[in-house]
Amino acid sequence: MDRLAATESYTEPELTMSNIETIAVHAGREGRKPGDPIADPIITSTVFHKTMSGELVDGLLYTRHDNPNRRALESCLAQLEGGAAAAAFGSGSAASMALFHALAHGDHVVAPIDVYYGTRVMLDSLYARWGLNVSYVDLTDLSALQGAITESTRLVWLETPSNPLLTITDVAAICEIAHRAGSVAVVDNTWPTPVLQRPLVLGADIAMHSTTKYLGGHADLLGGCVIAREENEFFERVREYQKVGGAAPAPFDCWLLRRSIATLPYRMRAHCENAARIATALSEHPAVEIVHYPGLPSHGGHDIAARQMSDYGGMLSFQVRGGRKESLAVAGRVKLISHATSLGGVESLIEHRASVEAPGSGTPDNLLRLSVGIESVGDILDDLLGALET
Ligand SMILES: *Cc1c(COP(=O)(O)O)cnc(C)c1O
């Protein structure tokens, strides 16, 4: 009785969330009443009771279509990017597929030459069969983009900073060219996260993420999402692929991801702070040929990054003096840092990228990619400096 009485007189406080730290904690959890749990419950049920006359309550029918945990997550993701709507997927790759599936046979896609390797494999295998035509373009050269655009160009894909060379491309300028051509502009915002870069504010139509990386942040969940600036027909097709195609994430994964996002802004600060210190130290090390980190003033994309990012991120790569053998030896000698693929978790990871990519990928053979974790920066540095000493 007490609870009901309290509920009836309860007025929802006005929550205007414009600051990302507050959004990360509260978005998707609005409208809580006295007696409601503070932490989100996990609703594993795949089906929901209808009313006696057969109507849905709160639009809930079946978990492939929608689920309270997915709804909370999608609301949070949309607010993080400043979008109108978000669709969550079982992986970043499924989110990318939803975007390419929204296109039609014969459509033309422009993607960066250094697009995430898995996206390239997807376009060259699955979507070549599906009938999409793709041009890989150096998007640091706007005239090259202009030249690659055809009458059938329907989607321009951006990814900045790129993987693994941390190349920076100008999001606002590229979106403008894409829009003039009547194309949708998509930014794979996995690396910077909405904490550091806001593609929808810079002019993109879509921000996509592999939430497996920083948003999840603990190397324990696989997920992806598509966030749209407008709920238009293109986004409806993405939604269709999620609901009708069934590329939906499980309620537990949605819950875990929503939980992890609460700390995202603070994790990103630590990742950035540590990465900046490490990039500077490595750039002064005699065994290192070059460091690729957009926060270094010597980096080719530093000025654009300073304009479109609020900080420079937790990813860097560096080339070890020598070749493949010398760089693999460094990756083999680290102790605190794990020698593993992927990125964005609280733990530092190092990887020899050329080994996981096909020959001819263009990644230098002496390059190591570092996902800087949130351990003590002194401990990470000691580990790296120890591994660099031969
Ligand atoms: C990991 C990654 C993907 C693919 O996401 P999955 O969750 O592994 O399917 C796409 N883009 C970028 C930039 C990535 O790092």
The ligand as an ORCA input file, in Angstrom:
! r2SCAN-3c Opt
* xyz 0 1
  C      36.076     -4.951    -33.592
  C      35.666     -3.966    -34.597
  C      34.576     -4.211    -35.453
  C      33.821     -5.530    -35.460
  O      33.112     -5.742    -34.283
  P      32.808     -7.189    -33.619
  O      32.122     -6.844    -32.350
  O      34.126     -7.888    -33.438
  O      31.950     -7.927    -34.592
  C      34.223     -3.203    -36.346
  N      34.906     -2.036    -36.402
  C      35.961     -1.779    -35.612
  C      36.667     -0.469    -35.711
  C      36.382     -2.734    -34.683
  O      37.439     -2.459    -33.891
*
